[in-house]
């Protein structure tokens, strides 16, 4: 089984002490290619450095998460444009809107989101998107830019059926994480995941966050890591009434096409 983790925050400090072991465990569970998420200017630079250090295994995104929108300035915009032109950077983001926490004012989030939409449009790069509790504003802005970018994935989808259908109507891809394993807040995804066409579905861990609650035994440290993507794949397969091998093959082919990933050697 070959899997692609399209969203792993491998620049997180929790991975610094055993980074090599994390990659080895991932490979042992079929995860040999990963896209490292850039969520700030500094984080995007780190993600790209990791991709350069592990060619053929790691790729990167470059963007500023809405939580960090207040940090976005002209220098950040210029630097993201530079980073996004590197061949190892396969998407612009993580960018979008988050009205759940509102760490940045909403008007600032909207302005910064649009600036990154423009980067993706100017460079012809796919989008790696984040949306939480902001669907109306998010989809309205995305709708204005969707035909100007080659592809877009709504990463870590956790929203409603209405939101899912809006994204699919815009020809967006959908990223599903271990949130689907959370009996407290993710059970609706077990039905919705059946509605996602195979060529629009991708899977991700969002490590070190969102450790699947159905993993047994649960690790004492509670850190999620890419090796658990196989568990997420199996859960999604059960919900879709498909084999794990089928979901693995389909999501891998979709990720390869979306991010332009080379097949592993």
Buried (B, 14 or more C-beta within 10 A) or exposed (E): BBBBBBBBBBBBEBBEEEBEEBBEBBBEBBBBBBBBBBBBBBBBBBBBBBBEEBEEBBBBBBBBBBBBBBBBEEEBBEBBBEBBEBEBBBBBBBBBBBBEEBEBEBEBBBEBBEBBBBBBBEBEBBBBBBBBBBBEBBBEBBEEBBEEBBBBBBBBBBBEEEBBEBBBEBEBBBBBBBBBBBEEEBEBBBEBBEBBEBEBBBBBBBBBBBBBBBBEEEEEEEBBBBBBBBBBBBBBBEBBEBEBEBBBBBBBBBBBEBBBBEEEE
